[in-house]
Amino acid sequence: MHQSFVQRSVFLFALTLLIAAAGCAVFNRDPHTRAIFTSGDLQVIRPTTPRQGVAAAVKAMDDLQFGIVSKQADHEQGQVKARTPSDRRIVVKTHNLGGGATRITIRVGQYGDEQISETIYQTMRRYF
């Protein structure tokens, strides 16, 4: 009885690790910058500052012909709000994590749009 419980526990633990590893592979979009799409947001950690992240987002919005509604940035955080031609809301947030790293979060629409978020991020990458 005890051996069966131990074997089952080891199996379940290994299965959990396998599922977790598969999940990371599915959601990881850019292994060099640790980009993930989860809960409607594309989140990226980059070696940059919040101001540089906002500047890259503004240039990306211009390239993609998204109308900028507002922008603000300081040394701790920043935000760009824009609209797609079909009037979907875009919010790009930057947050200083310390050590020269900044978290960039991109959300399109109320529930998120992975494809447009990825397009915005790939366009932003040109300006880092």
Protein Blocks (a to p, Z undefined) as FASTA:
>chain_A
ZZmmmmmmmmmmmmmmmmmmmmmmmmpmblmnopaceehiacddddddfklmmmmmmmmm
mmnopacfbdcddfkbccdddddfkopacddddddebjhiacddddehjkopfklmmmmm
mmmmmmZZ
